[in-house]
Amino acid sequence: MQRTIGTERLADHIAGRYVAAELDADAQEIVRAADCFYLATVDASGAPDCSYKGGLPGFVRIPEPGVLLFPSYDGNGMFRSLGNILENPRVGMLFIDYEKPIKLRVNGDARVSTDPVLLDAFHEADAVVQVDIREAFENCPRYLHDVRRAGHSKYIPQPGHVPPDPDWKLKTEYDGLVRRGAR
């Protein structure tokens, strides 16, 4: 496409100058401030899947500039993202700061852990995902919409707060199939 559209030189320049295998200080600030990101995974047959991951700012951690950790919280029990990672570790992450505006892309290789030490570091996590970064770079924010914050979800796990069950889990069709209330 670069050849067809005529952007090869620009793309090569950006890739050579701005794509890195670890997060610089600016990228680390974006990740630490993020209360959500979008996670792209691919299953063993190559079918893509995209998922929204949310938490309080700081829920994605950076133990070192080339590594990210994030929790997997209770959801619909399908575990599409985690299941895909077990089949194909390649992931893409998109962090968006609508206020600045900035888009940060992170591509890497992920693995899922249920190690109690890691789980204890993330309140109410079912599992923890570690992403070893292959590529990290800011992406043109030109077309980001102007979005105003209304607050964080009441369902986010955090110490001292028992999130309510979402309405869908209260339907009788899910009786005996889902975890309800505090763990």
LINJO-V464760 format. One record per backbone hydrogen bond with DSSP energy under -0.5 kcal/mol. NH is the residue of the N-H (numbers start at 1). CO is the residue of the C=O. If there is no record, write none. Layout:
NH&CO + NH&CO
//
This chain:
5&1 + 6&2 + 7&2 + 8&2 + 11&7 + 12&8 + 13&9 + 14&10 + 15&11 + 16&12 + 17&13 + 18&14 + 19&14 + 19&15 + 20&18 + 20&136 + 23&65 + 28&24 + 29&25 + 30&26 + 31&27 + 32&28 + 33&29 + 34&30 + 34&31 + 37&53 + 38&94 + 39&51 + 40&38 + 40&92 + 41&49 + 43&47 + 46&43 + 49&41 + 51&39 + 53&37 + 55&35 + 58&34 + 59&56 + 61&59 + 61&69 + 64&67 + 67&64 + 68&131 + 69&61 + 70&129 + 71&59 + 72&127 + 73&71 + 83&79 + 84&80 + 85&81 + 86&82 + 87&83 + 88&84 + 91&108 + 92&40 + 93&106 + 94&38 + 95&104 + 97&102 + 98&96 + 101&97 + 102&97 + 103&139 + 104&95 + 105&137 + 106&93 + 107&135 + 108&91 + 109&132 + 110&89 + 111&130 + 113&128 + 119&115 + 120&116 + 121&117 + 121&118 + 122&119 + 125&122 + 126&72 + 127&72 + 128&113 + 129&70 + 130&111 + 131&68 + 132&109 + 132&130 + 133&66 + 133&131 + 134&107 + 135&107 + 136&20 + 137&105 + 139&103 + 144&141 + 147&145 + 156&153 + 158&161 + 161&158 + 163&161 + 169&166 + 170&166 + 170&167 + 171&168 + 174&171 + 175&172 + 177&174 + 178&174
//
